[in-house]
Amino acid sequence: MDGYVLGIALQRMTYGCMTVGVSVRAALTNAICRKSFAMASITKEMASDAVSFVASDITKIFDGIQARRGARRYLFGWRIILHKKANAANTQERGSIFQELLPAMKLVKYYAWEQFFEKTVSTIRKRELAIQSRVAFIKTIQI
């Protein structure tokens, strides 16, 4: 159910972003067109050059916005990588505890060491989840 609702929400968000993007691009095209055709030096013979000029300007602005967005995505990706790198030590520590613990499970049960290992692993897991929540926050902002 969660995946279904998430899929619908993402689809609606994408549709909303696309609608706003088309509206912004249309408004930008209109503003550039009005400015270029309002110039006193444009004649009927130069109209095709003005249209080419408008298309060129719109493409340059659009490329500039995409480059800025790409830089932002790069920055967020870099932050995610830093968090995952910091979290690797926690994952490795937790994994090594279980690697030692599982073969010796009879001894752990015999000496009733479950609570000790549970506390140790829970502490490590809390550190792991704290970093993973930061990664999830960054991913949410990035979208």
Disulfide bonds with the S-S distance in Angstrom:
none
